[in-house]
Amino acid sequence: MTTGAILAGGRSTRFGDADKAVAPIAGVPMIRRVADRLAGTDDPVPPGSDRSGGGDPVVDELVVNCRPDQREAVAEALSGIPLPVRWALDEEPDLGPLAGIRNACRAATDPYAAVVACDMPFVDPAFVAALRETAAGAASDTEAETEAAVPRLDDRWYQTTQAVYATEPAADACDRALDRGDRKVLALVDRLDAVVVDDEAIRSLTTERTFTNVNTRTELDEAERAVAAAVDAE
C-alpha cells in the first residue's frame, strides 16, 4: 500500500505572481497532470506513456501538501480524480520541502509514500512503482526496515522530491532536523536507512525527463510543446 504525496507548498518565486501548482499545461493544471500520472489517467506522454495514460494507479491515495490559502484552487484542480485525496496543510508556511515531506508523511495512511513535487509533470509512474518495489524489496532482504529509495543521477543531486519514503521514520527524521533548525532536505536522506538508486539503474528504468521541473514560464511553454507533440503523435 502506497500513498502518493504531492508537494505544492512552495512560493514559486521564479514563476511570477501566479501559483504554478495550478498553472495549466495544455489546458490541464500542472498538479492535476502529476496526480493523473500517478492515477494512470493522464495523456500518454513519455516517459512511461503507456502506464500514465490508461494504466492502473501506482498509488492507493493522494496526500496533497500545500498552504491553506492554496487549498481551494488545488481542490478544484483535482476535482474528479479517481483516488481518495487527503490534505497535509502547512500551518506554518515557508519551511521548505523538508516540512512538506514531514506533513505529507504524517497525513499518509500507508506505510510508504511516493513523494513527487507538483512541478514534475512528466513523472514516470512506472519508475515510481519501481522505487516502491526497491524499498519494499530491500526491506524484505534485511532485518531492519528500509526507510527510503532515493534516486541520484550521476554526479548530481539526490532527487529527494521524486522518491519513496517509509512514512513514520521519514516524518520523525524530518521533525528531528527541523527541531535543530536544519531545513535542508538532504538532512532527511542522511538520517534514514536509504537505498540510493544510481544513474545506471535510473536509466535502465526511465529517462532523465521524469525529474524535469517546471519553474519558469519558459519551462511551462516547453512542457506544453512536449505534451502537444506526444498527443499529436498518437
Secondary structure as a PSIPRED ss2 file (coil, helix, strand):
# PSIPRED VFORMAT (PSIPRED V4.0)

   1 M C   1.000  0.000  0.000
   2 T E   0.000  0.000  1.000
   3 T E   0.000  0.000  1.000
   4 G E   0.000  0.000  1.000
   5 A E   0.000  0.000  1.000
   6 I E   0.000  0.000  1.000
   7 L E   0.000  0.000  1.000
   8 A C   1.000  0.000  0.000
   9 G C   1.000  0.000  0.000
  10 G C   1.000  0.000  0.000
  11 R C   1.000  0.000  0.000
  12 S C   1.000  0.000  0.000
  13 T H   0.000  1.000  0.000
  14 R H   0.000  1.000  0.000
  15 F H   0.000  1.000  0.000
  16 G C   1.000  0.000  0.000
  17 D C   1.000  0.000  0.000
  18 A C   1.000  0.000  0.000
  19 D C   1.000  0.000  0.000
  20 K H   0.000  1.000  0.000
  21 A H   0.000  1.000  0.000
  22 V H   0.000  1.000  0.000
  23 A C   1.000  0.000  0.000
  24 P E   0.000  0.000  1.000
  25 I E   0.000  0.000  1.000
  26 A C   1.000  0.000  0.000
  27 G C   1.000  0.000  0.000
  28 V E   0.000  0.000  1.000
  29 P E   0.000  0.000  1.000
  30 M H   0.000  1.000  0.000
  31 I H   0.000  1.000  0.000
  32 R H   0.000  1.000  0.000
  33 R H   0.000  1.000  0.000
  34 V H   0.000  1.000  0.000
  35 A H   0.000  1.000  0.000
  36 D H   0.000  1.000  0.000
  37 R H   0.000  1.000  0.000
  38 L H   0.000  1.000  0.000
  39 A H   0.000  1.000  0.000
  40 G C   1.000  0.000  0.000
  41 T E   0.000  0.000  1.000
  42 D C   1.000  0.000  0.000
  43 D C   1.000  0.000  0.000
  44 P C   1.000  0.000  0.000
  45 V C   1.000  0.000  0.000
  46 P C   1.000  0.000  0.000
  47 P C   1.000  0.000  0.000
  48 G C   1.000  0.000  0.000
  49 S H   0.000  1.000  0.000
  50 D H   0.000  1.000  0.000
  51 R H   0.000  1.000  0.000
  52 S H   0.000  1.000  0.000
  53 G E   0.000  0.000  1.000
  54 G C   1.000  0.000  0.000
  55 G C   1.000  0.000  0.000
  56 D C   1.000  0.000  0.000
  57 P C   1.000  0.000  0.000
  58 V C   1.000  0.000  0.000
  59 V C   1.000  0.000  0.000
  60 D C   1.000  0.000  0.000
  61 E E   0.000  0.000  1.000
  62 L E   0.000  0.000  1.000
  63 V E   0.000  0.000  1.000
  64 V E   0.000  0.000  1.000
  65 N E   0.000  0.000  1.000
  66 C E   0.000  0.000  1.000
  67 R C   1.000  0.000  0.000
  68 P H   0.000  1.000  0.000
  69 D H   0.000  1.000  0.000
  70 Q H   0.000  1.000  0.000
  71 R H   0.000  1.000  0.000
  72 E H   0.000  1.000  0.000
  73 A H   0.000  1.000  0.000
  74 V H   0.000  1.000  0.000
  75 A H   0.000  1.000  0.000
  76 E H   0.000  1.000  0.000
  77 A H   0.000  1.000  0.000
  78 L C   1.000  0.000  0.000
  79 S C   1.000  0.000  0.000
  80 G C   1.000  0.000  0.000
  81 I C   1.000  0.000  0.000
  82 P C   1.000  0.000  0.000
  83 L C   1.000  0.000  0.000
  84 P C   1.000  0.000  0.000
  85 V E   0.000  0.000  1.000
  86 R E   0.000  0.000  1.000
  87 W E   0.000  0.000  1.000
  88 A E   0.000  0.000  1.000
  89 L E   0.000  0.000  1.000
  90 D C   1.000  0.000  0.000
  91 E C   1.000  0.000  0.000
  92 E C   1.000  0.000  0.000
  93 P C   1.000  0.000  0.000
  94 D C   1.000  0.000  0.000
  95 L C   1.000  0.000  0.000
  96 G C   1.000  0.000  0.000
  97 P H   0.000  1.000  0.000
  98 L H   0.000  1.000  0.000
  99 A H   0.000  1.000  0.000
 100 G H   0.000  1.000  0.000
 101 I H   0.000  1.000  0.000
 102 R H   0.000  1.000  0.000
 103 N H   0.000  1.000  0.000
 104 A H   0.000  1.000  0.000
 105 C H   0.000  1.000  0.000
 106 R H   0.000  1.000  0.000
 107 A H   0.000  1.000  0.000
 108 A C   1.000  0.000  0.000
 109 T C   1.000  0.000  0.000
 110 D C   1.000  0.000  0.000
 111 P C   1.000  0.000  0.000
 112 Y E   0.000  0.000  1.000
 113 A E   0.000  0.000  1.000
 114 A E   0.000  0.000  1.000
 115 V E   0.000  0.000  1.000
 116 V E   0.000  0.000  1.000
 117 A E   0.000  0.000  1.000
 118 C C   1.000  0.000  0.000
 119 D C   1.000  0.000  0.000
 120 M C   1.000  0.000  0.000
 121 P C   1.000  0.000  0.000
 122 F C   1.000  0.000  0.000
 123 V C   1.000  0.000  0.000
 124 D C   1.000  0.000  0.000
 125 P H   0.000  1.000  0.000
 126 A H   0.000  1.000  0.000
 127 F H   0.000  1.000  0.000
 128 V H   0.000  1.000  0.000
 129 A H   0.000  1.000  0.000
 130 A H   0.000  1.000  0.000
 131 L H   0.000  1.000  0.000
 132 R H   0.000  1.000  0.000
 133 E H   0.000  1.000  0.000
 134 T H   0.000  1.000  0.000
 135 A H   0.000  1.000  0.000
 136 A H   0.000  1.000  0.000
 137 G H   0.000  1.000  0.000
 138 A H   0.000  1.000  0.000
 139 A H   0.000  1.000  0.000
 140 S H   0.000  1.000  0.000
 141 D H   0.000  1.000  0.000
 142 T C   1.000  0.000  0.000
 143 E C   1.000  0.000  0.000
 144 A C   1.000  0.000  0.000
 145 E C   1.000  0.000  0.000
 146 T C   1.000  0.000  0.000
 147 E C   1.000  0.000  0.000
 148 A E   0.000  0.000  1.000
 149 A E   0.000  0.000  1.000
 150 V E   0.000  0.000  1.000
 151 P E   0.000  0.000  1.000
 152 R E   0.000  0.000  1.000
 153 L C   1.000  0.000  0.000
 154 D C   1.000  0.000  0.000
 155 D C   1.000  0.000  0.000
 156 R C   1.000  0.000  0.000
 157 W C   1.000  0.000  0.000
 158 Y E   0.000  0.000  1.000
 159 Q C   1.000  0.000  0.000
 160 T C   1.000  0.000  0.000
 161 T C   1.000  0.000  0.000
 162 Q E   0.000  0.000  1.000
 163 A E   0.000  0.000  1.000
 164 V E   0.000  0.000  1.000
 165 Y E   0.000  0.000  1.000
 166 A E   0.000  0.000  1.000
 167 T H   0.000  1.000  0.000
 168 E H   0.000  1.000  0.000
 169 P H   0.000  1.000  0.000
 170 A H   0.000  1.000  0.000
 171 A H   0.000  1.000  0.000
 172 D H   0.000  1.000  0.000
 173 A H   0.000  1.000  0.000
 174 C H   0.000  1.000  0.000
 175 D H   0.000  1.000  0.000
 176 R H   0.000  1.000  0.000
 177 A H   0.000  1.000  0.000
 178 L H   0.000  1.000  0.000
 179 D H   0.000  1.000  0.000
 180 R C   1.000  0.000  0.000
 181 G C   1.000  0.000  0.000
 182 D C   1.000  0.000  0.000
 183 R C   1.000  0.000  0.000
 184 K C   1.000  0.000  0.000
 185 V C   1.000  0.000  0.000
 186 L H   0.000  1.000  0.000
 187 A H   0.000  1.000  0.000
 188 L H   0.000  1.000  0.000
 189 V H   0.000  1.000  0.000
 190 D H   0.000  1.000  0.000
 191 R C   1.000  0.000  0.000
 192 L C   1.000  0.000  0.000
 193 D C   1.000  0.000  0.000
 194 A E   0.000  0.000  1.000
 195 V E   0.000  0.000  1.000
 196 V E   0.000  0.000  1.000
 197 V E   0.000  0.000  1.000
 198 D C   1.000  0.000  0.000
 199 D H   0.000  1.000  0.000
 200 E H   0.000  1.000  0.000
 201 A H   0.000  1.000  0.000
 202 I H   0.000  1.000  0.000
 203 R H   0.000  1.000  0.000
 204 S H   0.000  1.000  0.000
 205 L H   0.000  1.000  0.000
 206 T C   1.000  0.000  0.000
 207 T C   1.000  0.000  0.000
 208 E H   0.000  1.000  0.000
 209 R H   0.000  1.000  0.000
 210 T H   0.000  1.000  0.000
 211 F H   0.000  1.000  0.000
 212 T C   1.000  0.000  0.000
 213 N C   1.000  0.000  0.000
 214 V C   1.000  0.000  0.000
 215 N C   1.000  0.000  0.000
 216 T C   1.000  0.000  0.000
 217 R H   0.000  1.000  0.000
 218 T H   0.000  1.000  0.000
 219 E H   0.000  1.000  0.000
 220 L H   0.000  1.000  0.000
 221 D H   0.000  1.000  0.000
 222 E H   0.000  1.000  0.000
 223 A H   0.000  1.000  0.000
 224 E H   0.000  1.000  0.000
 225 R H   0.000  1.000  0.000
 226 A H   0.000  1.000  0.000
 227 V H   0.000  1.000  0.000
 228 A H   0.000  1.000  0.000
 229 A H   0.000  1.000  0.000
 230 A H   0.000  1.000  0.000
 231 V H   0.000  1.000  0.000
 232 D H   0.000  1.000  0.000
 233 A H   0.000  1.000  0.000
 234 E C   1.000  0.000  0.000
